[in-house]
Amino acid sequence: MYQALYRKWRPLKFADVIGQQHITDTLRAQIQHGRLSHAYLFSGTRGTGKTTCAKILARAVNCEHPVAGDPCGECPACRGILEGSVLDVVEIDAASNNGVDNIRDIREEVRYTPSSVKKRVYIIDEVHMLSTGAFNALLKTLEEPPSHVLFILATTEIHKVPATILSRCQRFDFRRITPADIAGRLLQIAAAEAIPLTEGGAQLIARLADGAMRDALSMLDRTAGADPVDEAAVSRSIGLLGADDATALMACVRQGDIGGAVSRIEQAYDSGRDLAGVFDQLLGLIRDILLVKTAKNDVSALLSPAYAPEEVRRLGEGVSASTLIAWSRILQESQGRLKNAANRRVEAELTAVRLCDLGGDDYDSLAGRVEALEERVKSGLAFAPATAAMPVTAPVQTESPADMPAAAPNKLADAAPPEEEPVDLGEEWALWPKLLQALTGKINMGALTCMKAGYARTFLRGNRLEILCDDDITAGLIRADPTKTKIAEAASALYGGPLVLRVYEPGQQPQKIDENEKLDEVLQKAQSMDIEITELS
């Protein structure tokens, strides 16, 4: 009968346990020197070796001929425990045996000495699932058990274990196994099982296993029929995008290519890929790009082995850290919605649209949006500026008086004010480029970037410098002090006289300059030339 790889290759000695040397060395030393505790608590994520180490420890304490703290595997005690014929070593699943009665049975059994081995061992897996009453029933026995009893508790959720239990146990925390250790172990097992596993396939499985050796072996079992078991075979078997597909999707998002991104999502869906897994893979790629952009030293060792460092750096060009964070937030929110979505495909496609067309609300702050804009301008990436908010009003065509039917006089209609004609703003101010150059390093970088990017146009009418903004963000940045004051001062210096700065938001219509304003302009000009002015009554 075929046996799953994770069962067939379960370590039989402490030396075979991968990635937990800080624990196995301590346990072997305690066995060699006879300093065993009466209760152990193993905590850590799934697949990291908690139950494996518990079973090895159970054999080691009962082994007739231990070898440097490891069980020999040849004596009757070792063979009996491996085969499950020794009734003094009991493995309990607390998820299904979590009541007070189950613990009472243990309390009754511990009074009897073991029949065939040195110690009676109780391995309680997922101990956090015990009820409050069961924990209370276990306390006294766990604190002062008979000398022939050993308790080994294991849990994946240490925060759910009461402090009274923690204080009575010797605790060991199991770490996530590194991808390098997992990949090395996979290659060893694949060689022994004649599985054509490539280096790239082993690294991809190691990364997807997220530190769990059992998960990695299960994935290898699923892909063992392929020849060779490379990255493409692993991606097809597990339902993920290949490395090239992931970078292609990322390139579409980076360029704002909505059609291309949605097409990639459609291909993944039609291929039977798990859309949540696709987004998780995209999150991993964004994490690598963020590391490359923000780290000041070499982070090549921290990057995923599935992508070339040069490719990661290229994908990060022109993308700010705030944009990457906004993308990651959108993907994480979408993963939560995908679980209960009525149509997962539509949800994934809408997410792709959001990624390609970020709005101001997607950023943490205004500074984040400005940073993203600066990065694109600096890198020369194309972007679609906001539609001009000051459209030229077309003249309204009306019927001639001869064609109009006679109508009764309407005083209200006669009293209605005539529609204002659009103001002729003329040509943009010729000194605008020089003003931008003069403001460099003197005003808020976000405001200057928006002005240079074409989100503001400037017109000079009389002594009034009018700035028409294409979006509310640009208008807010320019109006903020001291930015507005510094712009007015620099513009006045270039003009050779005082200027009044007016900033218009999208939709605001500049007003005509009336006669009084023209007179004020003359008076201000005269005052600047030290001309004496006499007011006549």
Salt bridges, closest charged atoms under 4 A:
ASP25 OD1 - ARG28 NH2 3.03
ASP70 OD2 - ARG28 NH1 3.46
ASP88 OD1 - ARG120 NH2 3.48
GLU91 OE1 - LYS55 NZ 3.53
ASP101 OD1 - ARG104 NH1 3.58
GLU108 OE1 - ARG111 NH2 2.26
GLU126 OE1 - HIS128 ND1 3.40
GLU143 OE1 - ARG168 NH2 3.30
GLU144 OE1 - LYS140 NZ 3.94
GLU157 OE2 - HIS128 NE2 3.76
GLU157 OE1 - HIS159 NE2 3.87
GLU157 OE1 - LYS160 NZ 2.77
ASP173 OD1 - ARG171 NE 2.92
GLU193 OE2 - LYS8 NZ 2.88
ASP210 OD1 - ARG176 NE 3.76
ASP215 OD2 - ARG46 NE 2.84
GLU266 OE2 - ARG345 NH2 3.13
ASP274 OD1 - ARG344 NH2 3.29
ASP288 OD1 - ARG287 NH1 2.87
GLU311 OE2 - ARG314 NH2 2.73
GLU333 OE1 - ARG354 NH1 3.74
GLU347 OE2 - ARG337 NE 2.87
GLU349 OE2 - ARG345 NE 3.24
ASP362 OD1 - ARG354 NH2 2.93
ASP364 OD1 - ARG329 NH2 2.17
GLU375 OE2 - LYS293 NZ 3.37
GLU375 OE1 - LYS378 NZ 3.81
GLU466 OE2 - ARG461 NH2 2.78
GLU466 OE2 - ARG464 NH1 3.09
GLU505 OE2 - ARG479 NH1 2.74
GLU515 OE2 - LYS518 NZ 3.92
GLU517 OE1 - ARG464 NH2 2.26
